[in-house]
Each structure stands twice: as C-alpha cells, then as structure tokens.
Amino acid sequence: MAIAATDIKRVIVIVLDSVGIGALPDADEYGDEGANTLGNLSRVINGLKLPHLEKLGLGKIESIEGLTTEITAMGAYGKMAEKSKGKDTTTGHWELAGIVTEEPFPTYPNGFPDEIIDKFTDLIGCGILGNKPASGTKIIGELGEVHLKTGKPIVYTSADSVFQIAAHEKVIPIERLYEICKIARSILTGKHAVGRVIARPFIGEPGNFNRTDRREDFSLLPPQPTMLDKVKKAGQSVQAVGKIIDIFAGQGVTESNHTVDNMESVDAMLAYMETEKPGLLFVNLVEFDMNYGHRRNPKGYAAELEAFDLRLPEILSNLQESDVLMITADHGCDPTFSGTDHTREYVPLLVYGEQIKKNYNLGIRESYSDMAVTITELLGVNSVENGKSFVDEILEVE
C-alpha cells in the first residue's frame, strides 16, 4: 500500500551494534536472564559519560548510571522488543528492516554435522581443521601453525548462526578463500541455512597472527522485501555503511562503503550525508560488539561508546531540516555477562530531527519492525509487512 509522503526526505539510521538496554521477558529461554548491556556496563565502571546521547533522551529510557532522567530530551525516545526468534546480527537487522523471523537460524554448539563437512571437503578438494565453536582470534592462535603446514582451512562457528572459514592469505589466496565461502554458502540451505558464511583471512607468523580487513560475509537473501527494497524501488537512495551490505546480501542497497572501524564508519556516514540524496542512510557500528561485547571488556566498551558520543555533535550539525535521525541497536552483548554470546535484550530507540517532537516518550515498542514501517511512511514509499508506525506520535504538527 502506498503511503502519503511527509516533509521528510531522508532517514538516517545508526545501529550501535549490540548496545542493548535490558533483558527481554523471554531472556531466560536464551540463558540471558539479568543481562543489560548499558545498565550493567554503567554500573561496573561507576557511570557512563555520554552527554550527547543523554540529551537525546538515552537516560530517560531506563536507569543508566551516569545519565540523568531529569532532562528535556531533544527528541523522542523509547525501546523496542525483538519479536523474532533469535538474538543474532542477521535476525536483529532484518527485523529492524521489517522482517520478523519465526524460526531461529540454526546454530552448532557441537560443530557442523558430517553431512555438511563431508560435502564441503569433497567440493573444495581438501580436509579442514577445527569444526567447533570458538573465538576467531583464539582458534587462529590454536590451529594457525597446523594450517600453515597442511594448507587446510580452519572452519569454526560461534553462538551466532555462522559458518566461518579462516585462512592465512599466503596459504589460501583471498580470492580462493571467497570461492570456498561461496561453495559453503551453496550447500548451507534448508535446515542448515545459517545466517552468514564469513571469510576470515589472516596474516603473520605463529604467535603473532592478525586478522586482516578483507573479511567478507556471504549472507542469506532476505526472504521478503525489506524497507531497503521499498525505498530503492521508489527510486530513492539506499546508502549503506559498514556490514549492512553483507547482512542484506546487497539486496536493496544502491551505494555502500564497507567500513569496519567505528570512527571510519562515522566518517563514511558524514560523507554520505553531504550528498543530501533523498532516501535511507543505514549505518552499522560494529566495534561495540566485535571488539568489546564478545570479548567481555566493559572498559573498552565504555570507551568506545564515549568516543561515539563525542562524534554526535558533528552528526547532528550536518542534519538537514528534512532529515530524521534514528539511533538503535540490533541485540545485546553484555560485556559483564557470562560466556561470549549475544544477549537477548530490548534495544534503545532515539529519534531526532527538526520536525520531531521534543521529549516524547515512545514507550515500549512490540517489535523492532516498528522502526521499518515508520521509515517507509516517513519517506512516502510502500510499507513493509510488519510493524506498527509511530509517525503520528513523533511528527510536530503546526
């Protein structure tokens, strides 16, 4: 159904990857009861210093040590529940874009079954190392030397739905690594349709291996049109920063800058903002999750949040009158929690723009997809299937 256009020409979405804001009611089903990325983090470091996120209303959503609730928020604020089954990157981003996943993606706590590994090794013409859940840096340290001697790729997974293949760039050239990832993607279908196959190239010598920035994700195609598809089909721009293009397998994207570093990603976003193209600018800042959440590093996580907060004035000053900024997350990854997995949490929702109501409480949204249907309505394009719009709640009416 077509939606009447508003005066909004562009929506900018920043996903603070893994910055959850409290356990969901079903968190105990995932082993995550008591998880709270922002709440627990702020407690263990004796308070976060995020003055610019505070002004947008972050501290008014939930109690976060160091942030006041006694402030008139610059925009609207609330939090969103994940309706999908799962707590992984793909599930979270797909729901933010309008897809509710009824069945969780498969995970492999005991490694991949013989039916997958046998077919994979037959197709690539050699055996593998690993085949177990592991930290990427740890398994490279453990098996990297054997990999150098045998030439066999290292296959591993995590608590996420991923089939990861690590290889030294001098042993398996990068294009060959991508090729065998595509082979894995072709056989990981049906009940074994993992969310992502990931190429994990590395360099160096035993005792000093380092992963390179030539990682590549080979994702499932979204099973139905997302807000990206709707915006693109309407002839508007869909600019992606970070791993957004990987998560959506390129579908619905018109331009992409595949950054990894958070500050480089902010720079790329600002460059896209300068183009002033109508449509969607969709940004993922991955380092919160990748470098600090999974590695259970509260101090590093807090420092990275504070570094992003320092960039917010620059972002806000580059907004046009017809822009709307939304800041959210895709799941939690509580750096104070046990294990190394994501955590099943609410995500914050901050909405700001010259045409957005100030100090408006959006409450608890029933699905991340509320954001997607709101964005399609703001941009005057056909709506996604899921979600409940909050356009009427947030727009200032003269």
Secondary structure, DSSP 8 states (H G I E B T S, - for coil): ------S--EEEEEEETT---SB-TTGGGGT-TT--HHHHHHHHTT----HHHHHHTHHHHS--TT--S-S--SSEEEEE---SS--SHHHHHHHHTT---SS-----TT---HHHHHHHHHHHTS--EEEEE--HHHHHHHHHHHHHHH---EEEE-SSSEEEEEEETTTS-HHHHHHHHHHHHHH--GGG--SEEEEEEEEEETTEEEE-S--EEEE---SS--HHHHHHHTT-EEEEETTHHHHTTTTT-SEEE---SHHHHHHHHHHHHHH--SEEEEEEE-HIIIIIITTT-HHHHHHHHHHHHHHHHHHHHT--TTEEEEEE-SSB--TTSSSSS-B-B-EEEEEE-TTB-SSEEEEEES-THHHHHHHHHHTT----SS----HHHHB---
